[in-house]
Amino acid sequence: MVPKNPEPALLVIRKAVRADADAAWDIRRAAVMSECADAYPLDQLEQWTGGTASRAFADAVEERFLVATVDEHVAGTGMIDLTTGKIDAIFVHPAYMKRGIGAAMMRHLETLARSTDLRELKLDSTLNAAPFYRSLGFEGDEITPYRSPRGLTMDCVPMTKRLRG
């Protein structure tokens, strides 16, 4: 029997710890394989997401990532470089999509950026995610080649959002 007023899921965004690295890797792979399949060739997606979490990836998670948790389960990731305004690693596990987690992460990152002297946010969007970022006030339409840290070149949409005039 379903309760009439079930408890809402508790969403928390927190600094990632090293123990979150495997979950972050799995979320990235699941999100890319689920959401990017219509925008990129399968072999390119497999090259982008293949393998396992490396020590360098775990270091990055520990040093720079934030995670969104739902009832203490890691459901999404994100990070921002507060010196450049560059946003990266925005991924939500498909089981948690369409619940506002990605938008909540982006609002959180924007709040962090606004607490500094940043004038603009920047990101490289996958082709399929550009409408999501536009809905949050980002601008950009040009498709350009992006070279990933793993050496893969793929089409992306560079986008920006002005914070201050």
C-alpha positions in Angstrom: 0.0 0.0 0.0 1.4 3.4 -1.0 1.2 6.1 1.7 -1.1 9.0 0.9 1.6 11.6 1.6 5.0 9.9 1.0 8.0 11.6 2.3 9.7 13.7 -0.5 13.2 12.6 -1.5 15.9 14.6 0.3 18.2 16.2 -2.3 21.6 17.3 -0.9 24.5 18.8 -2.8 27.8 18.3 -1.1 31.6 18.3 -1.7 32.6 14.9 -3.1 34.9 12.6 -1.3 37.3 10.0 -2.8 34.8 7.2 -2.0 32.4 8.9 -4.5 34.7 8.3 -7.4 33.2 4.9 -8.5 29.7 6.2 -8.3 30.7 9.4 -10.2 32.2 7.2 -13.0 29.2 5.0 -13.2 26.8 8.0 -13.3 28.9 9.6 -16.1 28.8 6.4 -18.2 25.1 5.7 -17.6 24.1 9.3 -18.4 26.2 9.5 -21.5 25.1 6.1 -22.9 21.4 6.9 -22.1 21.1 10.5 -23.2 23.8 10.9 -25.9 22.9 7.9 -28.0 21.0 9.9 -30.6 23.6 12.6 -30.9 26.9 10.7 -31.2 28.0 7.4 -32.8 28.1 4.5 -30.3 31.8 3.8 -30.8 32.5 7.4 -29.9 30.4 7.1 -26.7 32.1 3.9 -25.8 35.5 5.5 -26.3 34.4 8.5 -24.1 33.1 6.3 -21.3 35.0 3.1 -21.5 37.2 1.6 -18.8 37.1 2.1 -15.1 37.7 5.1 -12.8 41.4 5.8 -12.8 43.5 7.2 -10.0 43.5 10.6 -11.8 39.7 10.5 -12.1 39.4 9.7 -8.3 41.9 12.6 -7.6 39.7 14.9 -9.6 36.5 13.8 -7.9 38.1 14.3 -4.5 39.6 17.7 -5.4 37.0 19.3 -7.5 33.6 17.5 -7.8 30.4 18.1 -6.0 27.8 15.4 -5.8 24.0 15.5 -5.6 22.6 12.9 -3.3 19.0 11.7 -3.1 18.3 10.0 0.2 22.1 9.6 0.6 22.5 7.9 -2.8 24.8 9.7 -5.2 22.6 10.7 -8.1 24.5 13.4 -10.0 27.8 15.2 -10.3 29.1 18.6 -11.2 32.1 20.9 -10.8 33.1 24.5 -11.3 36.5 26.2 -11.6 36.0 29.3 -9.5 39.0 31.0 -11.1 37.7 30.7 -14.7 33.9 30.0 -14.4 34.3 26.7 -16.3 31.5 24.2 -15.4 32.1 20.6 -16.2 31.0 17.0 -15.3 27.3 17.7 -15.1 25.8 14.2 -15.1 22.7 12.7 -13.6 22.1 9.0 -13.4 19.2 8.1 -15.7 17.2 6.6 -12.8 17.1 10.1 -11.3 16.6 12.2 -14.4 13.6 14.6 -14.8 13.6 15.3 -11.1 15.3 18.7 -11.2 18.7 17.4 -10.0 20.7 18.7 -12.9 19.0 22.1 -12.6 19.6 22.1 -8.8 23.3 21.4 -9.4 23.6 24.2 -11.9 21.9 26.6 -9.5 24.3 25.6 -6.8 27.3 26.1 -9.0 26.0 29.5 -10.1 25.5 30.5 -6.5 29.2 29.5 -5.8 30.2 31.6 -8.9 28.2 34.6 -7.8 29.9 34.5 -4.4 33.2 35.3 -6.2 34.1 38.0 -8.8 33.2 35.9 -11.8 31.4 37.7 -14.5 30.5 34.7 -16.7 30.0 31.0 -16.6 31.3 28.7 -19.4 30.7 25.2 -20.4 31.0 22.8 -23.4 27.6 21.2 -23.9 27.0 17.9 -25.6 24.7 18.3 -28.6 21.8 16.8 -26.8 22.2 18.8 -23.6 22.3 22.3 -25.2 18.5 22.9 -24.8 18.8 22.1 -21.1 21.5 24.7 -20.6 19.6 27.3 -22.7 16.6 26.8 -20.4 19.0 27.9 -17.6 20.1 31.1 -19.4 23.2 29.9 -21.2 23.7 31.1 -24.7 25.5 29.4 -27.6 24.6 27.7 -30.9 27.9 27.1 -32.7 29.0 23.5 -32.9 32.8 23.2 -32.5 35.2 20.2 -32.0 36.0 19.6 -28.4 39.0 17.6 -27.3 38.3 15.6 -24.1 40.9 15.0 -21.4 41.0 11.4 -22.7 42.0 12.5 -26.1 38.6 12.1 -27.8 37.5 14.8 -30.3 33.7 15.3 -30.5 31.3 18.0 -31.5 30.1 20.2 -28.6 28.4 23.6 -28.2 30.4 26.1 -26.3 28.0 28.1 -24.1 28.2 31.1 -21.7 26.0 32.8 -19.2 26.7 36.3 -18.1 26.6 36.9 -14.3 27.5 40.6 -14.1 27.6 43.5 -16.4 
